[in-house]
Amino acid sequence: MTETKSLTELANELKKCSEVLANISDKLIQNMKEESSVDVKISNESDVKIPSFQELRGILAESSRMGYTKEIKALLTGYGVDKLSSLPEDKYLELLKAVEGFKDGR
């Protein structure tokens, strides 16, 4: 009986640890989003062109060659993805504006 109680207590402690780690992970993700976010105002005008995947990839590659690799990775992580191909298309323009923003500010 004591062994079962000890195992139950250990299982409960592991559950608490996983909850704490999940909270820490959520906070880290939120901090990264805040650090990498740039105030981007996207116009509602119909003439705003959303870049294609290939266009965006080319722009990011050029920016990376200019020394912005860390910033690009932070932006992608802020969107919850680890690579451009995982980014939803509706975020392409927002990412492009953010990249242009830190390039202009450097």
N, CA, C and O atoms as CSV, one atom per row, in Angstrom:
chain,resi,resn,atom,element,x,y,z
A,1,MET,N,N,0.812,-1.183,0.000
A,1,MET,CA,C,0.000,0.000,0.000
A,1,MET,C,C,0.864,1.258,0.000
A,1,MET,O,O,0.552,2.220,-0.702
A,2,THR,N,N,1.945,1.261,0.778
A,2,THR,CA,C,2.827,2.411,0.857
A,2,THR,C,C,3.502,2.669,-0.492
A,2,THR,O,O,3.679,3.815,-0.904
A,3,GLU,N,N,3.871,1.584,-1.166
A,3,GLU,CA,C,4.515,1.729,-2.471
A,3,GLU,C,C,3.554,2.348,-3.477
A,3,GLU,O,O,3.960,3.186,-4.282
A,4,THR,N,N,2.294,1.948,-3.443
A,4,THR,CA,C,1.286,2.508,-4.342
A,4,THR,C,C,1.083,3.990,-4.051
A,4,THR,O,O,0.947,4.799,-4.968
A,5,LYS,N,N,1.063,4.338,-2.762
A,5,LYS,CA,C,0.901,5.730,-2.382
A,5,LYS,C,C,2.095,6.553,-2.865
A,5,LYS,O,O,1.917,7.667,-3.357
A,6,SER,N,N,3.282,6.028,-2.733
A,6,SER,CA,C,4.478,6.731,-3.191
A,6,SER,C,C,4.450,6.940,-4.696
A,6,SER,O,O,4.814,8.009,-5.186
A,7,LEU,N,N,4.018,5.921,-5.430
A,7,LEU,CA,C,3.924,6.050,-6.884
A,7,LEU,C,C,2.871,7.089,-7.265
A,7,LEU,O,O,3.064,7.851,-8.212
A,8,THR,N,N,1.778,7.121,-6.543
A,8,THR,CA,C,0.740,8.115,-6.800
A,8,THR,C,C,1.261,9.516,-6.524
A,8,THR,O,O,1.013,10.442,-7.297
A,9,GLU,N,N,1.976,9.668,-5.432
A,9,GLU,CA,C,2.559,10.968,-5.108
A,9,GLU,C,C,3.559,11.390,-6.170
A,9,GLU,O,O,3.577,12.553,-6.573
A,10,LEU,N,N,4.390,10.466,-6.629
A,10,LEU,CA,C,5.362,10.781,-7.683
A,10,LEU,C,C,4.654,11.176,-8.979
A,10,LEU,O,O,5.066,12.119,-9.655
A,11,ALA,N,N,3.604,10.462,-9.318
A,11,ALA,CA,C,2.852,10.779,-10.532
A,11,ALA,C,C,2.244,12.173,-10.424
A,11,ALA,O,O,2.250,12.935,-11.391
A,12,ASN,N,N,1.720,12.504,-9.246
A,12,ASN,CA,C,1.159,13.845,-9.042
A,12,ASN,C,C,2.227,14.924,-9.147
A,12,ASN,O,O,1.983,15.985,-9.722
A,13,GLU,N,N,3.396,14.665,-8.604
A,13,GLU,CA,C,4.501,15.622,-8.699
A,13,GLU,C,C,4.938,15.807,-10.147
A,13,GLU,O,O,5.221,16.927,-10.573
A,14,LEU,N,N,4.993,14.719,-10.901
A,14,LEU,CA,C,5.346,14.817,-12.321
A,14,LEU,C,C,4.311,15.640,-13.079
A,14,LEU,O,O,4.659,16.430,-13.956
A,15,LYS,N,N,3.055,15.455,-12.742
A,15,LYS,CA,C,2.004,16.222,-13.394
A,15,LYS,C,C,2.174,17.709,-13.096
A,15,LYS,O,O,2.034,18.545,-13.989
A,16,LYS,N,N,2.475,18.037,-11.840
A,16,LYS,CA,C,2.696,19.445,-11.467
A,16,LYS,C,C,3.891,20.018,-12.228
A,16,LYS,O,O,3.853,21.155,-12.699
A,17,CYS,N,N,4.945,19.223,-12.342
A,17,CYS,CA,C,6.137,19.684,-13.067
A,17,CYS,C,C,5.809,19.964,-14.533
A,17,CYS,O,O,6.267,20.958,-15.098
A,18,SER,N,N,5.020,19.091,-15.142
A,18,SER,CA,C,4.679,19.299,-16.547
A,18,SER,C,C,3.837,20.560,-16.716
A,18,SER,O,O,3.973,21.270,-17.712
A,19,GLU,N,N,2.967,20.841,-15.746
A,19,GLU,CA,C,2.167,22.064,-15.811
A,19,GLU,C,C,3.050,23.301,-15.673
A,19,GLU,O,O,2.850,24.295,-16.371
A,20,VAL,N,N,4.023,23.235,-14.772
A,20,VAL,CA,C,4.947,24.356,-14.591
A,20,VAL,C,C,5.762,24.568,-15.863
A,20,VAL,O,O,5.941,25.704,-16.301
A,21,LEU,N,N,6.256,23.480,-16.459
A,21,LEU,CA,C,7.032,23.602,-17.702
A,21,LEU,C,C,6.178,24.164,-18.833
A,21,LEU,O,O,6.657,24.965,-19.636
A,22,ALA,N,N,4.921,23.748,-18.899
A,22,ALA,CA,C,4.032,24.275,-19.938
A,22,ALA,C,C,3.827,25.777,-19.746
A,22,ALA,O,O,3.814,26.527,-20.722
A,23,ASN,N,N,3.670,26.219,-18.507
A,23,ASN,CA,C,3.514,27.653,-18.231
A,23,ASN,C,C,4.771,28.425,-18.606
A,23,ASN,O,O,4.685,29.504,-19.191
A,24,ILE,N,N,5.924,27.885,-18.276
A,24,ILE,CA,C,7.186,28.535,-18.621
A,24,ILE,C,C,7.318,28.638,-20.138
A,24,ILE,O,O,7.711,29.680,-20.663
A,25,SER,N,N,6.992,27.572,-20.826
A,25,SER,CA,C,7.058,27.561,-22.285
A,25,SER,C,C,6.134,28.620,-22.880
A,25,SER,O,O,6.526,29.347,-23.793
A,26,ASP,N,N,4.904,28.709,-22.362
A,26,ASP,CA,C,3.964,29.710,-22.852
A,26,ASP,C,C,4.497,31.121,-22.640
A,26,ASP,O,O,4.374,31.976,-23.517
A,27,LYS,N,N,5.089,31.362,-21.474
A,27,LYS,CA,C,5.626,32.693,-21.181
A,27,LYS,C,C,6.813,33.028,-22.085
A,27,LYS,O,O,6.948,34.163,-22.542
A,28,LEU,N,N,7.667,32.044,-22.339
A,28,LEU,CA,C,8.800,32.281,-23.237
A,28,LEU,C,C,8.328,32.617,-24.647
A,28,LEU,O,O,8.854,33.525,-25.289
A,29,ILE,N,N,7.340,31.881,-25.115
A,29,ILE,CA,C,6.799,32.139,-26.454
A,29,ILE,C,C,6.203,33.539,-26.508
A,29,ILE,O,O,6.423,34.276,-27.470
A,30,GLN,N,N,5.447,33.905,-25.476
A,30,GLN,CA,C,4.847,35.239,-25.432
A,30,GLN,C,C,5.925,36.325,-25.430
A,30,GLN,O,O,5.796,37.330,-26.130
A,31,ASN,N,N,6.991,36.123,-24.641
A,31,ASN,CA,C,8.085,37.100,-24.597
A,31,ASN,C,C,8.745,37.244,-25.959
A,31,ASN,O,O,9.067,38.353,-26.385
A,32,MET,N,N,8.946,36.121,-26.642
A,32,MET,CA,C,9.576,36.181,-27.962
A,32,MET,C,C,8.683,36.922,-28.946
A,32,MET,O,O,9.172,37.682,-29.783
A,33,LYS,N,N,7.368,36.701,-28.846
A,33,LYS,CA,C,6.449,37.415,-29.740
A,33,LYS,C,C,6.522,38.910,-29.479
A,33,LYS,O,O,6.525,39.709,-30.415
A,34,GLU,N,N,6.581,39.291,-28.203
A,34,GLU,CA,C,6.637,40.705,-27.862
A,34,GLU,C,C,7.942,41.330,-28.320
A,34,GLU,O,O,7.950,42.463,-28.801
A,35,GLU,N,N,9.047,40.607,-28.177
A,35,GLU,CA,C,10.346,41.132,-28.573
A,35,GLU,C,C,10.469,41.267,-30.079
A,35,GLU,O,O,11.074,42.218,-30.576
A,36,SER,N,N,9.896,40.318,-30.807
A,36,SER,CA,C,10.072,40.332,-32.255
A,36,SER,C,C,8.950,41.048,-32.976
A,36,SER,O,O,9.008,41.230,-34.192
A,37,SER,N,N,7.926,41.457,-32.238
A,37,SER,CA,C,6.816,42.118,-32.928
A,37,SER,C,C,7.189,43.556,-33.258
A,37,SER,O,O,7.876,44.247,-32.505
A,38,VAL,N,N,6.718,43.955,-34.381
A,38,VAL,CA,C,6.926,45.322,-34.845
A,38,VAL,C,C,5.539,45.856,-35.140
A,38,VAL,O,O,4.708,45.155,-35.717
A,39,ASP,N,N,5.283,47.104,-34.742
A,39,ASP,CA,C,3.984,47.681,-35.060
A,39,ASP,C,C,3.853,47.753,-36.570
A,39,ASP,O,O,4.520,48.539,-37.243
A,40,VAL,N,N,2.984,46.921,-37.069
A,40,VAL,CA,C,2.780,46.847,-38.509
A,40,VAL,C,C,1.333,47.221,-38.786
A,40,VAL,O,O,0.405,46.595,-38.275
A,41,LYS,N,N,1.161,48.236,-39.589
A,41,LYS,CA,C,-0.177,48.608,-40.001
A,41,LYS,C,C,-0.345,48.153,-41.429
A,41,LYS,O,O,0.331,48.632,-42.339
A,42,ILE,N,N,-1.258,47.220,-41.609
A,42,ILE,CA,C,-1.512,46.688,-42.941
A,42,ILE,C,C,-2.713,47.423,-43.514
A,42,ILE,O,O,-3.786,47.460,-42.911
A,43,SER,N,N,-2.516,47.994,-44.663
A,43,SER,CA,C,-3.565,48.752,-45.310
A,43,SER,C,C,-4.673,47.826,-45.785
A,43,SER,O,O,-4.416,46.690,-46.182
A,44,ASN,N,N,-5.879,48.305,-45.744
A,44,ASN,CA,C,-7.011,47.546,-46.252
A,44,ASN,C,C,-7.248,47.809,-47.731
A,44,ASN,O,O,-8.209,47.300,-48.308
A,45,GLU,N,N,-6.399,48.582,-48.332
A,45,GLU,CA,C,-6.555,48.903,-49.739
A,45,GLU,C,C,-6.358,47.649,-50.578
A,45,GLU,O,O,-5.606,46.747,-50.210
A,46,SER,N,N,-7.046,47.612,-51.707
A,46,SER,CA,C,-6.978,46.431,-52.560
A,46,SER,C,C,-5.666,46.335,-53.331
A,46,SER,O,O,-5.379,45.291,-53.918
A,47,ASP,N,N,-4.865,47.396,-53.343
A,47,ASP,CA,C,-3.623,47.375,-54.090
A,47,ASP,C,C,-2.456,46.781,-53.293
A,47,ASP,O,O,-1.333,46.730,-53.793
A,48,VAL,N,N,-2.710,46.333,-52.065
A,48,VAL,CA,C,-1.661,45.719,-51.262
A,48,VAL,C,C,-1.423,44.316,-51.812
A,48,VAL,O,O,-2.331,43.486,-51.852
A,49,LYS,N,N,-0.196,44.071,-52.232
A,49,LYS,CA,C,0.146,42.780,-52.832
A,49,LYS,C,C,0.730,41.855,-51.766
A,49,LYS,O,O,1.727,42.179,-51.122
A,50,ILE,N,N,0.099,40.712,-51.597
A,50,ILE,CA,C,0.621,39.710,-50.675
A,50,ILE,C,C,1.698,38.928,-51.421
A,50,ILE,O,O,1.442,38.397,-52.501
A,51,PRO,N,N,2.896,38.856,-50.853
A,51,PRO,CA,C,3.977,38.156,-51.563
A,51,PRO,C,C,3.714,36.657,-51.645
A,51,PRO,O,O,3.085,36.071,-50.765
A,52,SER,N,N,4.200,36.062,-52.702
A,52,SER,CA,C,4.108,34.608,-52.818
A,52,SER,C,C,5.158,33.982,-51.898
A,52,SER,O,O,6.037,34.671,-51.382
A,53,PHE,N,N,5.054,32.689,-51.706
A,53,PHE,CA,C,6.035,31.977,-50.889
A,53,PHE,C,C,7.436,32.187,-51.446
A,53,PHE,O,O,8.370,32.461,-50.692
A,54,GLN,N,N,7.589,32.058,-52.771
A,54,GLN,CA,C,8.901,32.190,-53.398
A,54,GLN,C,C,9.448,33.608,-53.231
A,54,GLN,O,O,10.637,33.786,-52.966
A,55,GLU,N,N,8.593,34.613,-53.384
A,55,GLU,CA,C,9.044,35.996,-53.213
A,55,GLU,C,C,9.492,36.248,-51.772
A,55,GLU,O,O,10.541,36.843,-51.528
A,56,LEU,N,N,8.684,35.788,-50.834
A,56,LEU,CA,C,9.016,35.983,-49.429
A,56,LEU,C,C,10.296,35.235,-49.065
A,56,LEU,O,O,11.141,35.758,-48.338
A,57,ARG,N,N,10.434,34.024,-49.567
A,57,ARG,CA,C,11.650,33.248,-49.307
A,57,ARG,C,C,12.879,33.979,-49.838
A,57,ARG,O,O,13.918,34.010,-49.178
A,58,GLY,N,N,12.764,34.562,-51.023
A,58,GLY,CA,C,13.884,35.312,-51.591
A,58,GLY,C,C,14.243,36.532,-50.759
A,58,GLY,O,O,15.420,36.821,-50.542
A,59,ILE,N,N,13.219,37.249,-50.290
A,59,ILE,CA,C,13.457,38.432,-49.458
A,59,ILE,C,C,14.109,38.040,-48.139
A,59,ILE,O,O,15.028,38.711,-47.668
A,60,LEU,N,N,13.628,36.948,-47.544
A,60,LEU,CA,C,14.212,36.491,-46.283
A,60,LEU,C,C,15.645,36.000,-46.489
A,60,LEU,O,O,16.502,36.218,-45.632
A,61,ALA,N,N,15.908,35.347,-47.608
A,61,ALA,CA,C,17.270,34.883,-47.889
A,61,ALA,C,C,18.214,36.076,-48.037
A,61,ALA,O,O,19.331,36.060,-47.520
A,62,GLU,N,N,17.758,37.103,-48.742
A,62,GLU,CA,C,18.570,38.310,-48.906
A,62,GLU,C,C,18.814,38.979,-47.550
A,62,GLU,O,O,19.929,39.405,-47.250
A,63,SER,N,N,17.764,39.064,-46.741
A,63,SER,CA,C,17.894,39.668,-45.407
A,63,SER,C,C,18.837,38.849,-44.534
A,63,SER,O,O,19.611,39.409,-43.757
A,64,SER,N,N,18.774,37.551,-44.656
A,64,SER,CA,C,19.658,36.677,-43.893
A,64,SER,C,C,21.115,36.917,-44.285
A,64,SER,O,O,21.995,36.965,-43.426
A,65,ARG,N,N,21.360,37.065,-45.575
A,65,ARG,CA,C,22.720,37.339,-46.052
A,65,ARG,C,C,23.217,38.694,-45.553
A,65,ARG,O,O,24.422,38.918,-45.435
A,66,MET,N,N,22.280,39.593,-45.262
A,66,MET,CA,C,22.640,40.923,-44.763
A,66,MET,C,C,22.883,40.905,-43.254
A,66,MET,O,O,23.200,41.937,-42.664
A,67,GLY,N,N,22.735,39.731,-42.627
A,67,GLY,CA,C,23.023,39.616,-41.202
A,67,GLY,C,C,21.808,39.582,-40.290
A,67,GLY,O,O,21.942,39.771,-39.081
A,68,TYR,N,N,20.646,39.348,-40.833
A,68,TYR,CA,C,19.424,39.354,-40.037
A,68,TYR,C,C,18.885,37.950,-39.747
A,68,TYR,O,O,17.694,37.788,-39.483
A,69,THR,N,N,19.737,36.958,-39.795
A,69,THR,CA,C,19.298,35.582,-39.595
A,69,THR,C,C,18.629,35.388,-38.241
A,69,THR,O,O,17.562,34.779,-38.160
A,70,LYS,N,N,19.247,35.900,-37.176
A,70,LYS,CA,C,18.670,35.748,-35.835
A,70,LYS,C,C,17.299,36.397,-35.746
A,70,LYS,O,O,16.367,35.828,-35.177
A,71,GLU,N,N,17.184,37.587,-36.311
A,71,GLU,CA,C,15.918,38.310,-36.261
A,71,GLU,C,C,14.825,37.557,-37.015
A,71,GLU,O,O,13.681,37.493,-36.564
A,72,ILE,N,N,15.180,36.994,-38.157
A,72,ILE,CA,C,14.212,36.241,-38.957
A,72,ILE,C,C,13.754,35.005,-38.190
A,72,ILE,O,O,12.563,34.699,-38.141
A,73,LYS,N,N,14.711,34.299,-37.591
A,73,LYS,CA,C,14.342,33.113,-36.811
A,73,LYS,C,C,13.447,33.489,-35.639
A,73,LYS,O,O,12.502,32.767,-35.322
A,74,ALA,N,N,13.738,34.610,-34.998
A,74,ALA,CA,C,12.905,35.064,-33.867
A,74,ALA,C,C,11.493,35.398,-34.340
A,74,ALA,O,O,10.518,35.080,-33.660
A,75,LEU,N,N,11.385,36.034,-35.496
A,75,LEU,CA,C,10.065,36.344,-36.037
A,75,LEU,C,C,9.280,35.069,-36.327
A,75,LEU,O,O,8.110,34.957,-35.963
A,76,LEU,N,N,9.922,34.120,-36.976
A,76,LEU,CA,C,9.234,32.862,-37.293
A,76,LEU,C,C,8.799,32.147,-36.021
A,76,LEU,O,O,7.686,31.626,-35.939
A,77,THR,N,N,9.679,32.127,-35.037
A,77,THR,CA,C,9.341,31.503,-33.759
A,77,THR,C,C,8.168,32.234,-33.113
A,77,THR,O,O,7.302,31.614,-32.497
A,78,GLY,N,N,8.150,33.543,-33.259
A,78,GLY,CA,C,7.051,34.334,-32.726
A,78,GLY,C,C,5.710,33.979,-33.354
A,78,GLY,O,O,4.662,34.133,-32.727
A,79,TYR,N,N,5.749,33.510,-34.575
A,79,TYR,CA,C,4.529,33.063,-35.250
A,79,TYR,C,C,4.234,31.590,-34.940
A,79,TYR,O,O,3.254,31.030,-35.431
A,80,GLY,N,N,5.082,30.978,-34.128
A,80,GLY,CA,C,4.847,29.588,-33.740
A,80,GLY,C,C,5.306,28.569,-34.765
A,80,GLY,O,O,4.851,27.425,-34.752
A,81,VAL,N,N,6.202,28.974,-35.654
A,81,VAL,CA,C,6.727,28.048,-36.660
A,81,VAL,C,C,8.245,28.070,-36.622
A,81,VAL,O,O,8.847,29.024,-36.128
A,82,ASP,N,N,8.861,27.018,-37.145
A,82,ASP,CA,C,10.322,26.975,-37.164
A,82,ASP,C,C,10.887,27.151,-38.565
A,82,ASP,O,O,12.099,27.276,-38.739
A,83,LYS,N,N,10.005,27.160,-39.570
A,83,LYS,CA,C,10.478,27.381,-40.938
A,83,LYS,C,C,9.382,28.073,-41.735
A,83,LYS,O,O,8.200,27.964,-41.406
A,84,LEU,N,N,9.769,28.767,-42.758
A,84,LEU,CA,C,8.854,29.571,-43.548
A,84,LEU,C,C,7.734,28.733,-44.148
A,84,LEU,O,O,6.593,29.191,-44.212
A,85,SER,N,N,8.030,27.531,-44.582
A,85,SER,CA,C,7.010,26.707,-45.222
A,85,SER,C,C,5.877,26.326,-44.265
A,85,SER,O,O,4.819,25.881,-44.709
A,86,SER,N,N,6.087,26.494,-42.971
A,86,SER,CA,C,5.041,26.202,-41.988
A,86,SER,C,C,4.179,27.429,-41.672
A,86,SER,O,O,3.158,27.311,-40.994
A,87,LEU,N,N,4.580,28.589,-42.153
A,87,LEU,CA,C,3.857,29.827,-41.869
A,87,LEU,C,C,2.592,29.898,-42.724
A,87,LEU,O,O,2.660,29.679,-43.934
A,88,PRO,N,N,1.441,30.200,-42.121
A,88,PRO,CA,C,0.214,30.348,-42.913
A,88,PRO,C,C,0.340,31.517,-43.894
A,88,PRO,O,O,0.955,32.537,-43.584
A,89,GLU,N,N,-0.244,31.354,-45.064
A,89,GLU,CA,C,-0.142,32.387,-46.102
A,89,GLU,C,C,-0.681,33.731,-45.635
A,89,GLU,O,O,-0.189,34.773,-46.069
A,90,ASP,N,N,-1.678,33.730,-44.765
A,90,ASP,CA,C,-2.253,34.995,-44.330
A,90,ASP,C,C,-1.307,35.795,-43.442
A,90,ASP,O,O,-1.619,36.930,-43.082
A,91,LYS,N,N,-0.165,35.231,-43.084
A,91,LYS,CA,C,0.840,35.928,-42.269
A,91,LYS,C,C,2.014,36.431,-43.109
A,91,LYS,O,O,2.897,37.108,-42.583
A,92,TYR,N,N,2.038,36.113,-44.401
A,92,TYR,CA,C,3.160,36.496,-45.260
A,92,TYR,C,C,3.395,38.010,-45.268
A,92,TYR,O,O,4.520,38.470,-45.076
A,93,LEU,N,N,2.336,38.770,-45.490
A,93,LEU,CA,C,2.490,40.219,-45.583
A,93,LEU,C,C,2.943,40.799,-44.248
A,93,LEU,O,O,3.783,41.698,-44.209
A,94,GLU,N,N,2.391,40.289,-43.167
A,94,GLU,CA,C,2.774,40.759,-41.832
A,94,GLU,C,C,4.260,40.481,-41.571
A,94,GLU,O,O,4.973,41.336,-41.046
A,95,LEU,N,N,4.716,39.291,-41.937
A,95,LEU,CA,C,6.129,38.946,-41.773
A,95,LEU,C,C,7.001,39.844,-42.640
A,95,LEU,O,O,8.037,40.329,-42.187
A,96,LEU,N,N,6.593,40.064,-43.867
A,96,LEU,CA,C,7.354,40.931,-44.770
A,96,LEU,C,C,7.495,42.335,-44.188
A,96,LEU,O,O,8.584,42.909,-44.206
A,97,LYS,N,N,6.404,42.887,-43.675
A,97,LYS,CA,C,6.451,44.230,-43.084
A,97,LYS,C,C,7.368,44.256,-41.864
A,97,LYS,O,O,8.094,45.228,-41.653
A,98,ALA,N,N,7.338,43.190,-41.060
A,98,ALA,CA,C,8.206,43.123,-39.882
A,98,ALA,C,C,9.675,43.077,-40.299
A,98,ALA,O,O,10.515,43.741,-39.692
A,99,VAL,N,N,9.982,42.305,-41.321
A,99,VAL,CA,C,11.364,42.215,-41.813
A,99,VAL,C,C,11.812,43.567,-42.352
A,99,VAL,O,O,12.929,44.008,-42.079
A,100,GLU,N,N,10.953,44.218,-43.108
A,100,GLU,CA,C,11.296,45.545,-43.618
A,100,GLU,C,C,11.498,46.520,-42.479
A,100,GLU,O,O,12.349,47.406,-42.559
A,101,GLY,N,N,10.714,46.362,-41.406
A,101,GLY,CA,C,10.822,47.252,-40.266
A,101,GLY,C,C,12.163,47.150,-39.563
A,101,GLY,O,O,12.765,48.176,-39.245
A,102,PHE,N,N,12.649,45.935,-39.310
A,102,PHE,CA,C,13.932,45.866,-38.632
A,102,PHE,C,C,15.087,46.152,-39.565
A,102,PHE,O,O,16.157,46.551,-39.105
A,103,LYS,N,N,14.908,45.961,-40.859
A,103,LYS,CA,C,15.962,46.347,-41.801
A,103,LYS,C,C,16.094,47.867,-41.853
A,103,LYS,O,O,17.201,48.396,-41.949
A,104,ASP,N,N,14.968,48.564,-41.789
A,104,ASP,CA,C,14.990,50.025,-41.823
A,104,ASP,C,C,15.558,50.600,-40.528
A,104,ASP,O,O,16.176,51.665,-40.528
A,105,GLY,N,N,15.341,49.878,-39.418
A,105,GLY,CA,C,15.764,50.376,-38.119
A,105,GLY,C,C,17.209,50.079,-37.772
A,105,GLY,O,O,17.709,50.580,-36.765
A,106,ARG,N,N,17.880,49.295,-38.557
A,106,ARG,CA,C,19.258,48.908,-38.224
A,106,ARG,C,C,20.260,49.869,-38.743
A,106,ARG,O,O,21.459,49.678,-38.543
